[in-house]
């Protein structure tokens, strides 16, 4: 891959052969799983993941409801009605008392129907004249009616475990009669800046990571700034977090403390993964929880987080491993060159006629991601894509 190709990253990789991306993902999936459940108010459950299924104790709805604004009627009483041969019914005041065959009652969409009625005559097919209703159309039994159990039968699972709750899901929970629901606990994530990593650019990587952790369902338990190797040891081993992300110092240079610190206090199980940017990422454990070492350069940190750490946060929060990005197909307007043996992230700009790969002289530059609308993943054993190739673009949010 040439220095001008998208995604090129200067700098030495970690010593030894980097792990294959699949090996790193297998380690991560074996190390992380959904946390235990906790009860929260339904109104506070938006975006959370259900820890167990929700069942309907009774049919939903429990009784027949009006499916539109109009008049509740006995359907057979409207047989033969038309604009040239209207029928007349007695218009009764509201209430749920049993409806006589020759009666009608005004109803609004979603309200329970009076006993005996089996159809709703739309408002524009009738006209009220005092206590009488002139009917200009016929309805069949069940027409414009929401039948009992139409939403769910008693005992049905209305929402399954593992579902990320949306606004209308909360409405369904209220309809079931719940005030609280059991969701997966949000993982507590500790961010630790390795010595010197937060000094440049005002801790740009730390600010970015805090936002990404929140996006993926985690809670940043704290941001620590290690001044030396001993401080880094203490921050990694301190209790109170489900996952620790150390950024900066993940390589093997003279000023890189993170790998040695994790090796002293726990276990550094993978150091170096064949992704670019971000190949100095490290994976291990300390104090019984997973620890991930991320590069300090913001772009490399972003890519390493998205490929590995974000997946860990989402899995702990009860979600899956998929990226939280919409995917759009686009045609490359220039070729993309790639180096064999690295899974690479190529930033692209989206235009009406396709995707424009961004030529970057240094893969450490975050500006390439800022200028992009998304990125394309180039597989490990690919030398890139020629111009005109249709690719999958993961669109930044």
C-alpha positions as CSV (number, residue, x, y, z in Angstrom):
1,X,0.0,0.0,0.0
2,X,1.5,3.4,-1.0
3,X,1.8,6.2,1.5
4,X,-0.8,8.1,-0.4
5,X,-3.4,5.4,-0.3
6,X,-6.4,5.7,2.0
7,X,-5.8,4.4,5.5
8,X,-2.0,4.3,5.3
9,X,-0.5,4.5,8.8
10,X,3.2,5.3,9.4
11,X,4.8,3.9,12.5
12,X,6.2,0.5,13.5
13,X,3.8,-2.3,14.3
14,X,4.2,-4.1,17.6
15,X,6.9,-6.8,17.8
16,X,6.0,-10.2,16.5
17,X,3.2,-11.1,14.1
18,X,0.0,-9.3,14.8
19,X,-3.1,-11.4,15.6
20,X,-5.6,-12.0,12.8
21,X,-8.7,-9.8,13.2
22,X,-10.9,-13.0,13.6
23,X,-8.6,-14.2,16.5
24,X,-9.1,-10.8,18.3
25,X,-12.9,-11.0,17.8
26,X,-13.0,-14.6,19.1
27,X,-11.1,-13.5,22.2
28,X,-13.5,-10.6,22.7
29,X,-16.6,-12.6,22.3
30,X,-15.3,-15.3,24.7
31,X,-14.5,-12.6,27.3
32,X,-17.6,-10.4,27.2
33,X,-21.3,-11.2,27.7
34,X,-24.4,-9.4,28.7
35,X,-24.4,-8.1,32.3
36,X,-27.1,-8.9,34.8
37,X,-30.5,-7.2,34.6
38,X,-31.8,-4.3,36.6
39,X,-35.3,-2.9,37.0
40,X,-35.9,0.6,35.6
41,X,-39.0,2.7,35.1
42,X,-40.6,2.2,31.7
43,X,-40.1,5.9,30.9
44,X,-36.4,5.6,31.5
45,X,-35.9,2.4,29.4
46,X,-35.6,4.0,26.0
47,X,-32.5,2.6,24.2
48,X,-31.9,-0.1,26.9
49,X,-31.8,-3.8,26.1
50,X,-34.5,-6.1,27.6
51,X,-33.0,-8.7,29.9
52,X,-36.0,-11.0,29.7
53,X,-39.1,-11.3,27.5
54,X,-42.3,-9.4,28.3
55,X,-45.5,-11.4,28.1
56,X,-49.1,-10.2,28.0
57,X,-51.1,-11.5,31.0
58,X,-54.4,-10.7,29.3
59,X,-55.4,-10.3,25.6
60,X,-54.4,-6.9,24.1
61,X,-56.7,-5.2,23.7
62,X,-58.9,-6.9,26.3
63,X,-62.1,-5.7,24.6
64,X,-63.1,-4.6,21.1
65,X,-62.0,-1.1,20.2
66,X,-63.2,1.3,17.5
67,X,-60.8,1.3,14.6
68,X,-61.8,4.7,13.3
69,X,-63.9,7.8,14.3
70,X,-67.5,7.1,13.6
71,X,-70.5,5.3,15.0
72,X,-70.7,1.9,16.7
73,X,-73.5,-0.1,15.2
74,X,-74.9,-3.6,14.7
75,X,-73.5,-4.4,11.2
76,X,-76.7,-6.1,10.1
77,X,-78.6,-3.0,10.8
78,X,-76.8,-1.2,8.0
79,X,-77.4,-3.8,5.3
80,X,-78.7,-2.2,2.1
81,X,-77.9,1.3,3.1
82,X,-76.6,3.6,0.4
83,X,-76.5,7.2,-0.7
84,X,-79.8,6.8,-2.7
85,X,-81.4,4.5,-0.1
86,X,-80.3,5.7,3.4
87,X,-81.4,3.9,6.5
88,X,-82.2,5.6,9.8
89,X,-81.0,4.5,13.3
90,X,-81.6,6.0,16.7
91,X,-78.5,8.0,17.8
92,X,-78.0,7.2,21.5
93,X,-75.9,9.2,23.9
94,X,-72.5,7.7,24.8
95,X,-71.8,4.9,27.3
96,X,-71.1,1.2,27.1
97,X,-74.6,-0.1,27.9
98,X,-75.7,-2.8,25.5
99,X,-76.5,-1.4,22.1
100,X,-79.9,-2.2,20.6
101,X,-80.1,-3.3,17.0
102,X,-81.7,-0.1,15.8
103,X,-79.3,2.1,17.8
104,X,-75.9,3.8,17.0
105,X,-73.5,5.6,19.3
106,X,-70.7,8.0,18.4
107,X,-67.2,6.6,19.1
108,X,-63.7,7.9,18.7
109,X,-60.9,5.7,17.3
110,X,-59.4,3.5,20.0
111,X,-62.2,3.6,22.5
112,X,-64.0,0.4,23.7
113,X,-67.2,-0.4,21.8
114,X,-70.5,-0.8,23.6
115,X,-71.7,-4.3,24.1
116,X,-73.6,-5.8,21.1
117,X,-72.0,-3.6,18.5
118,X,-69.8,-5.4,15.9
119,X,-68.9,-2.7,13.4
120,X,-68.0,1.0,13.2
121,X,-69.6,3.2,10.5
122,X,-67.1,5.9,9.4
123,X,-68.2,9.4,10.2
124,X,-68.4,10.4,6.6
125,X,-70.9,7.6,5.8
126,X,-73.6,9.0,8.1
127,X,-75.1,12.2,9.2
128,X,-76.8,13.1,12.5
129,X,-80.2,14.8,12.6
130,X,-80.9,15.4,16.3
131,X,-81.7,12.0,17.8
132,X,-81.6,10.2,14.5
133,X,-78.6,9.0,12.4
134,X,-79.0,8.9,8.6
135,X,-76.8,6.0,7.3
136,X,-75.5,6.2,3.8
137,X,-73.3,3.1,3.7
138,X,-73.2,-0.5,5.0
139,X,-70.4,-2.1,7.1
140,X,-69.7,-5.8,7.6
141,X,-69.3,-7.4,11.0
142,X,-65.8,-6.7,12.3
143,X,-65.2,-3.8,9.9
144,X,-63.3,-0.9,11.4
145,X,-63.0,-2.8,14.7
146,X,-59.9,-3.8,16.6
147,X,-60.7,-7.2,17.9
148,X,-59.8,-8.4,21.4
149,X,-56.4,-10.0,21.3
150,X,-55.5,-8.3,18.0
151,X,-52.3,-7.0,19.5
152,X,-51.4,-10.1,21.5
153,X,-53.2,-13.1,23.0
154,X,-52.9,-13.8,26.7
155,X,-49.5,-15.4,27.3
156,X,-47.9,-14.1,24.1
157,X,-44.4,-12.6,24.3
158,X,-44.9,-9.0,23.1
159,X,-41.2,-8.1,23.3
160,X,-38.3,-10.6,23.3
161,X,-35.2,-10.6,25.4
162,X,-32.3,-8.8,23.8
163,X,-34.4,-6.2,22.1
164,X,-33.2,-2.6,22.2
165,X,-36.2,-0.6,23.3
166,X,-37.6,2.1,21.0
167,X,-40.1,4.8,21.8
168,X,-43.1,2.8,20.6
169,X,-41.9,-0.3,22.5
170,X,-42.3,1.7,25.7
171,X,-45.9,2.4,24.7
172,X,-46.4,-1.4,24.3
173,X,-45.0,-1.9,27.8
174,X,-47.4,0.6,29.2
175,X,-50.3,-1.2,27.4
176,X,-49.2,-4.5,29.0
177,X,-49.6,-2.7,32.3
178,X,-46.0,-2.4,33.4
179,X,-44.5,0.5,35.3
180,X,-41.0,-1.0,35.4
181,X,-39.1,-3.3,33.2
182,X,-35.9,-5.5,33.6
183,X,-33.1,-4.4,31.3
184,X,-29.5,-5.3,31.0
185,X,-27.3,-3.2,33.3
186,X,-25.3,-0.5,31.5
187,X,-21.6,-1.5,31.6
188,X,-19.3,0.8,33.6
189,X,-16.3,1.7,31.5
190,X,-13.2,3.3,32.8
191,X,-11.1,5.4,30.5
192,X,-7.4,5.7,31.4
193,X,-5.0,7.9,29.5
194,X,-1.5,6.4,29.5
195,X,1.4,8.7,30.6
196,X,1.7,11.6,28.1
197,X,-1.1,10.5,25.8
198,X,-3.6,13.1,26.9
199,X,-1.2,16.0,26.7
200,X,-1.3,16.5,22.9
201,X,-4.4,18.0,21.3
202,X,-6.2,18.5,24.7
203,X,-7.1,14.8,25.2
204,X,-8.8,14.5,21.9
205,X,-9.0,10.7,22.1
206,X,-10.5,10.8,25.6
207,X,-13.3,13.1,24.6
208,X,-14.1,10.9,21.5
209,X,-14.1,7.7,23.5
210,X,-16.5,9.1,26.1
211,X,-19.0,9.8,23.4
212,X,-18.6,6.5,21.7
213,X,-19.0,4.5,25.0
214,X,-22.3,6.4,25.6
215,X,-23.4,5.7,22.1
216,X,-22.9,1.9,22.6
217,X,-24.8,1.8,25.8
218,X,-22.0,2.1,28.4
219,X,-21.5,4.5,31.3
220,X,-18.1,6.2,31.6
221,X,-17.3,5.4,35.2
222,X,-14.4,7.7,35.2
223,X,-11.5,9.2,33.2
224,X,-8.1,8.7,34.8
225,X,-4.8,10.3,33.7
226,X,-1.7,8.2,34.6
227,X,1.4,10.2,35.2
228,X,3.7,7.1,35.3
229,X,3.8,3.3,35.1
230,X,2.9,2.9,38.7
231,X,-0.2,5.1,38.4
232,X,-1.3,3.2,35.3
233,X,-1.0,-0.1,37.2
234,X,-3.3,1.3,40.0
235,X,-5.9,2.7,37.6
236,X,-6.2,-0.6,35.7
237,X,-6.5,-2.6,38.9
238,X,-8.9,-0.3,40.8
239,X,-12.4,-1.8,41.3
240,X,-15.6,-0.3,40.0
241,X,-15.5,-0.9,36.3
242,X,-16.7,-3.7,34.0
243,X,-14.3,-2.8,31.2
244,X,-11.2,-0.6,31.2
245,X,-10.0,1.2,28.0
246,X,-6.4,2.5,28.2
247,X,-5.6,4.9,25.4
248,X,-2.0,5.8,24.4
249,X,1.2,3.9,24.9
250,X,-0.1,0.8,23.3
251,X,2.9,0.2,21.0
252,X,6.4,-1.0,21.9
253,X,8.4,2.2,21.8
254,X,10.5,3.5,24.7
255,X,7.6,5.7,26.0
256,X,4.9,3.0,25.6
257,X,3.9,1.9,29.1
258,X,0.5,0.2,28.6
259,X,1.5,-3.3,27.5
260,X,4.1,-3.7,30.2
261,X,1.7,-2.4,32.9
262,X,-1.0,-4.8,31.9
263,X,1.5,-7.6,31.8
264,X,2.6,-6.7,35.4
265,X,-0.9,-6.4,36.9
266,X,-2.8,-8.9,34.8
267,X,-2.4,-10.7,31.5
268,X,-1.7,-9.2,28.1
269,X,-3.1,-11.9,25.9
270,X,-3.0,-10.3,22.5
271,X,-0.7,-7.4,21.5
272,X,-1.1,-6.2,18.0
273,X,-4.0,-7.0,15.6
274,X,-3.8,-6.9,11.8
275,X,-6.0,-3.8,11.3
276,X,-5.0,-0.5,9.9
277,X,-5.1,2.1,11.4
278,X,-5.0,0.7,15.0
279,X,-2.7,-2.2,14.8
280,X,-1.0,-1.6,18.1
281,X,-4.2,-2.5,20.0
282,X,-3.8,-4.9,22.9
283,X,-6.3,-7.2,24.7
284,X,-6.0,-8.7,28.1
285,X,-7.4,-8.9,31.7
286,X,-6.7,-7.2,35.0
287,X,-8.5,-7.7,38.3
288,X,-11.0,-10.1,36.7
289,X,-12.2,-7.8,33.9
290,X,-11.2,-7.2,30.3
291,X,-8.8,-4.4,29.5
292,X,-8.2,-3.0,26.0
293,X,-5.2,-1.0,25.0
294,X,-6.0,1.5,22.3
295,X,-3.6,3.7,20.3
296,X,-3.4,7.3,21.5
297,X,-3.5,8.9,18.0
298,X,-7.2,9.8,17.5
299,X,-7.8,8.1,14.1
300,X,-6.1,4.9,15.1
301,X,-7.9,5.0,18.4
302,X,-11.2,5.5,16.6
303,X,-10.7,2.5,14.3
304,X,-9.5,0.2,17.1
305,X,-12.4,1.2,19.2
306,X,-14.9,0.6,16.4
307,X,-13.5,-2.8,15.5
308,X,-13.0,-4.2,19.0
309,X,-13.8,-2.0,22.1
310,X,-17.2,-0.8,20.8
311,X,-18.2,-4.4,20.2
312,X,-17.2,-5.2,23.8
313,X,-19.3,-2.3,25.2
314,X,-22.3,-3.3,23.1
315,X,-22.0,-7.0,24.2
316,X,-21.8,-6.1,27.9
317,X,-24.8,-3.9,27.4
318,X,-26.8,-6.8,26.0
319,X,-26.5,-5.9,22.3
320,X,-24.9,-7.7,19.4
321,X,-21.5,-7.1,17.8
322,X,-22.7,-5.4,14.7
323,X,-21.5,-1.8,14.0
324,X,-24.2,0.8,14.8
325,X,-23.9,2.3,11.3
326,X,-26.3,2.3,8.5
327,X,-24.9,0.7,5.3
328,X,-25.1,2.3,1.9
329,X,-24.0,0.8,-1.4
330,X,-21.9,3.1,-3.6
331,X,-19.6,2.8,-6.6
332,X,-16.0,3.8,-6.1
333,X,-14.9,6.7,-8.3
334,X,-11.2,6.0,-7.8
335,X,-9.3,2.8,-7.1
336,X,-8.3,1.9,-3.5
337,X,-4.9,0.3,-2.9
338,X,-4.4,-1.9,0.1
339,X,-1.6,-3.8,1.7
340,X,-2.0,-7.6,2.0
341,X,-2.2,-8.9,5.5
342,X,-4.1,-6.0,7.1
343,X,-7.8,-5.4,7.4
344,X,-8.0,-1.7,6.5
345,X,-10.5,1.1,7.0
346,X,-10.7,3.4,4.0
347,X,-12.5,6.7,4.6
348,X,-14.7,7.8,1.8
349,X,-16.7,10.9,0.8
350,X,-20.2,10.2,-0.6
351,X,-21.4,12.2,-3.6
352,X,-24.3,11.7,-5.9
353,X,-22.3,9.7,-8.4
354,X,-20.6,7.4,-5.9
355,X,-17.9,7.2,-3.2
356,X,-14.6,9.1,-3.4
357,X,-11.7,7.4,-1.4
358,X,-9.8,10.0,0.6
359,X,-6.1,10.0,-0.2
360,X,-4.3,10.4,3.1
361,X,-0.6,11.0,3.4
362,X,-0.6,9.8,7.0
363,X,-3.1,7.4,8.5
364,X,-2.7,9.1,11.9
365,X,-4.7,12.2,10.6
366,X,-8.2,12.4,12.1
367,X,-9.0,15.0,9.4
368,X,-9.6,12.1,7.0
369,X,-12.5,10.9,9.1
370,X,-13.8,14.4,9.7
371,X,-13.9,15.0,5.9
372,X,-15.6,11.6,5.3
373,X,-19.2,10.5,5.4
374,X,-18.3,6.9,6.1
375,X,-15.7,4.1,5.6
376,X,-15.2,1.0,3.6
377,X,-13.6,-2.1,5.1
378,X,-11.0,-3.8,2.9
379,X,-10.5,-7.5,3.8
380,X,-7.3,-8.9,5.2
381,X,-6.2,-10.6,2.0
382,X,-7.3,-8.0,-0.5
383,X,-5.0,-5.6,-2.4
384,X,-7.9,-3.1,-2.7
385,X,-10.7,-2.4,-5.2
386,X,-10.5,-1.0,-8.7
387,X,-12.5,2.0,-9.8
388,X,-16.1,1.2,-10.5
389,X,-16.4,-1.5,-7.8
390,X,-19.7,-1.4,-5.8
391,X,-18.8,-1.3,-2.1
392,X,-20.5,-1.2,1.3
393,X,-20.1,2.1,3.0
394,X,-20.6,2.3,6.7
395,X,-22.1,5.7,7.2
396,X,-20.9,7.8,10.1
397,X,-23.7,9.0,12.4
